[in-house]
Amino acid sequence: MATTSRRLIASYVFDWFVILAIAAVGAGFWRVTPYHRPFTLVDPSIAFPYVEHETFSIGVLAVLALIFPGVTIFLVSMIFVPGPSGLTWAPFGPTLRRKLWELHTGWIGLALTLALSFMFTQGMRNLFGRPRPDLLSRCDPDYENQADYALGGFPQVLNGLYLVSSTICRQTDKTVLNEGFASFPSGHASYGLAGLFYLALYLASKLSVTVPYLLPFSYTSSSSSTHAFTTKNTTRPDSSSPTLPAPSTQHHQIPLRYQSAAPPVYLLVPPLIPICLAIYICATRYTDFRHHGFDIIFGALMGIVLSWFGFRMYHLPIRRGDGWSWGPRSEGKAFGTLLGSGGYGDSERKRDDNNHRGDLEWGAGTSHEMNRLGSSAEYANGTAAPSSSARRGMV
């Protein structure tokens, strides 16, 4: 692996500064006094008791959504990378660089996800200012003089139905009062799902946990590929064979049901652990009377979308990537590119398809092989076959 240029390293260092700036914007939003939406004193949806001690404090949430995924990514990168595709005799230098690159992409994707979640959540809270379910307990309103704080309502039709402002509150702790108008969206749901669902995607990628699928190309057009049993014209693929038989060969047709299979069920456990933990965090926000149901659902969906975005920015699709992340940007496009100049991949990088050291340094050989075969004329005409490693993954 050639020495990484200072320009390319500087571009990724700058990426980290941008992510920190996004998080700083979120911290600035957090310190701003939110909009106080008018409310009525007879609204039962905001009349729940104020629970002083939350099930998951902000500190505990940070440990679960940031520290826990970060440590897990570190352990996976240091212990399991480069995996069985790496050669035991590979030099220490390329192996270490591969480990560090997988660690970097895992961490920067997580950081981007959490920073975006923090910024969007705090900004939206300030804009909407929706009352929490425990607002009246926080507020300690002046019931006897509510007409003096009225902004609207129908007191002539329904006695006491005033729409009042937050100035009716006798709460002296401004932090407690301001937090009472930060119900939408749920920060615990968005932040928790952002970090923990990202971890679930990361673990699913590394463990190749995905729903069985058919490859996006056909080995045969014969109806015998859908038969319940193999015949003399069909051959069950041999897992020990390094390559599949050529699809154009009549006597080597691969039945559809042998083209994929379900992963071992126990491998579902690692990705499910962070998902179940995130669901529990969301549930406590409802039982602690901190958020309405819609606030939690919206925050969770936002966290899921941002986690998928952060993961895909730096990692290959789960089905097609064999658990690897994208390679570095092109050195000439380290800080950006102009219209019409293509993406940021390094298409000029010289690679030897048969050199496993190159796979250790720059990424999964399976993905490169699939690209090579997919673009070749002989593969398009059905005269070449993908290797067994290329068959393993396609998201």
BELBEL-V551141 format. One record per backbone hydrogen bond with DSSP energy under -0.5 kcal/mol. NH is the residue of the N-H (numbers start at 1). CO is the residue of the C=O. If there is no record, write none. Layout:
{{NH:CO} {NH:CO}}
This chain:
{{9:5} {10:6} {11:7} {12:8} {13:9} {14:10} {15:11} {16:12} {17:13} {18:14} {19:15} {20:16} {21:17} {22:18} {23:19} {24:20} {25:21} {26:22} {27:23} {28:24} {29:25} {30:26} {31:27} {32:28} {32:29} {35:126} {37:35} {37:129} {39:164} {43:40} {44:42} {46:43} {47:44} {48:133} {51:49} {51:288} {52:50} {54:52} {57:55} {61:57} {62:58} {63:59} {64:60} {65:61} {66:62} {67:62} {68:63} {70:66} {71:67} {72:68} {73:69} {74:70} {75:71} {76:72} {77:73} {78:74} {79:75} {80:76} {81:76} {81:77} {86:83} {90:87} {95:91} {96:92} {97:93} {98:94} {99:95} {100:96} {101:97} {102:98} {103:99} {104:100} {105:101} {106:102} {107:103} {108:104} {109:105} {110:106} {111:107} {112:108} {113:109} {114:110} {115:111} {116:112} {117:113} {118:114} {119:115} {120:116} {121:117} {122:118} {123:119} {124:120} {125:121} {126:122} {127:123} {128:124} {129:125} {132:180} {134:289} {135:132} {136:46} {137:48} {138:134} {139:135} {140:136} {142:168} {143:141} {145:142} {146:143} {148:145} {149:146} {150:147} {151:163} {152:163} {154:161} {158:154} {159:157} {161:158} {162:160} {163:152} {164:39} {164:162} {165:149} {168:165} {169:166} {170:139} {170:140} {171:139} {174:172} {177:173} {178:174} {179:175} {180:176} {180:177} {181:178} {182:179} {183:130} {186:295} {190:186} {191:187} {192:188} {193:189} {194:190} {195:191} {196:192} {197:193} {198:193} {198:194} {199:195} {200:196} {201:197} {202:198} {203:199} {204:200} {205:201} {206:202} {207:203} {208:205} {209:204} {210:208} {225:222} {226:223} {227:224} {234:231} {235:253} {239:237} {241:238} {244:386} {248:382} {249:246} {252:249} {253:233} {255:253} {256:225} {257:225} {258:255} {259:256} {267:264} {268:265} {269:266} {271:267} {272:268} {273:269} {274:270} {275:271} {276:272} {277:273} {278:274} {279:275} {280:276} {281:277} {282:278} {283:279} {284:280} {285:281} {285:282} {286:282} {286:283} {287:283} {288:284} {289:286} {290:285} {291:285} {296:292} {297:293} {298:294} {299:295} {300:296} {301:297} {302:298} {303:299} {304:300} {305:301} {306:302} {307:303} {308:304} {309:305} {310:306} {311:307} {312:308} {313:309} {314:310} {314:311} {315:311} {316:324} {320:394} {321:317} {324:321} {326:314} {330:344} {333:330} {334:331} {336:333} {341:338} {347:345} {349:346} {353:351} {355:352} {356:354} {358:355} {359:355} {360:356} {361:357} {362:358} {363:359} {368:364} {369:365} {370:366} {371:367} {372:368} {373:369} {374:370} {375:371} {376:372} {376:373} {380:376} {381:377} {382:379} {383:378} {384:378} {388:242} {391:387} {392:388} {392:389}}
